Amino acid sequence: MVISLSSCKKYLNVVPDNIATIDNAFTLRNQAEKYLFTCYSFLPRLGDIENPTFMGSGEMVTPNPGISPMDGYQNIIDLAYGGQNGVLPIGNTWDGENGARSYYIAIRHCNIFLENIVKVPDIQTSERNKWIAEVKFLKAYYHFSLLKMYGPIPVIRKNLPISASVEEVRVKREPVDSVVNYVVQTLDEAIPDLPLEISNQAKELGRVTKPIALAIKAQTLVLAASPLFNGNSDYANFKNKDGQALLNPTVDNIKWKKAADACKAAIDACHEASNAIHYFEKPFNMGAISDATTYCMNVRSTITEEWNNETIWGFSNSKGSTGNLQNMCTPRNDVQQTSGALLAASINAAEMFYTRNGVPIDEDKNWDYAGRFTKLKTIPQSESSLLNPNYITASFNMDREYRFYADLAFDRSSLFGFGRTDETNLLYINTIWGQSNSTGTNSRFSCTGYWPKKLINYKNSGSSGNYNIVSYVWPAIRLASLYLLYAEALNEAEGPSVEAYKYIDLVRLRAGLKGVIESWATYAKNPSKPSTKEGFRSIVHQETMIELMFEGENYWNVRRWKNLDIMNRPIKGWDVFQTTTENFYRLKTIFTPNYSYRDFLFPIKEYDLSVNPNLVQNPKW
């Protein structure tokens, strides 16, 4: 990051330049509003295929980059295949390089706004206060985002004057607890002047509200309470050069109580603002659909129906990007259709989903876990809403919960939409060699045999040589994710409770599942699992990963949980180059990740460390 002093040229950008331009930006309300939008402009494009979290958690994968790279997306492929490094870090939001914009430059703009907004003459006090609150929120959000990526970071409370010395500009990292306290304090300052809801929806949807700020506060405190930052002995020697410890190695369970309280406050504000768990509303011109299709569409429309009542914060900056994302997630109907089709869902992701009984596949006493990959079954007519009847599929694909079929497209699965919503004439996927969606007919295919259908808008349409995509605003925060955070925090703070069961069950209900207690008592090998803190923790973690599958959030979840087991599982798929069903359904390893605890945090660019001797690198980088 560059500042205007030539002697300090490569230090963290906390000194504003272009002073004359800045003064001009705050002479009138309209000019100041443009600067407000500049502060917003650094928000990440979470719905962009270049979002590193999509492929960094083992949920999605593309063919080996040496064989079939996705042009222009090499960074995210390299990250998934172990290419992160300290020389030119991928997704470098510290400096704003290699597929990312700098959050520190964003923070600098926020500070400039806060220092100068008082100069604007033609603005009402109430609007000025609202804008100040929005920018304070954004400043807190950018610090929070850096915290997620790097852990302890320099906190930029205000910009340094143009006369700042070199030593003043050489900022150092602050302990995680200090960063968390700053983020929470800044959010608390912003919340009173933020609106409960956006009144001018035609112009301001996506702007910050009270529920959004409370949700980010909840996320911040959950992160602070989680094993990555709460008593992590791996970081016991993680210190600044002056000996200051950057992370407390002692577990503090009070942090979970604070997190639970923050989650509940956010949920209450969301309810007051009329947020609710979203259910699909069938258009008047659509014929009757089955319960199975309804449950699947509950899930898909939660993502693709923009501004639905579950969306707490939507990112309009990703609307164009979601078109490209969908393109890469969609299997081709024939060789001429133009969809990219290269972004595959892993079998690792598919394994995560429950059986139809609402319990994990290895815990259901009635489901053939041992034969899941080796046995084939004929699809019965009763499954026609989900699967193409009378054809053969792997036992693995049978009798799964509805989110499995909502989230995944695969051989013989239905693809509701694309102009075909009559359940007597559904579109089915065919991926065996030589068929319409297979490796044998085009160079764009799934290397695992699965695609992330959840991200595909059912309103899309396609034909030979044409794919018409209906893009959507990316749901950055959903009410369901807040419910699951609350259930997790309650359990960690005080163990399983009626309140925790209530909120996880509300998420399960939308997917057609019974409550946790009833499901485990009726179908699980260990019926008492939900009654213990450790057992319910496992349940909440898996429920979270299922519900947020393919949304990028699980990248952060597995890291804050310190779950190297999930991160390092071999990425698997079917043998998609085979010409018969029997040979197609053979398990293959696509690649094996090699993560270690260093990968819980991003590296700081080595050049930054060389020009600022007060900075220390993240452990093992």
Beta strands, then each sheet from edge to edge (+ up, - down):
strand 1: 60-61
strand 2: 311-315
strand 3: 344-345
strand 4: 376-378
strand 5: 392-394
strand 6: 408-410
strand 7: 450-452
strand 8: 461-463
strand 9: 466-468
strand 10: 474-478
strand 11: 571-574
strand 12: 587-591
sheet 1: 1+ 3-
sheet 2: 2+ 10-
sheet 3: 4+ 5-
sheet 4: 6+ 7-
sheet 5: 8+ 9-
sheet 6: 11+ 12-
end
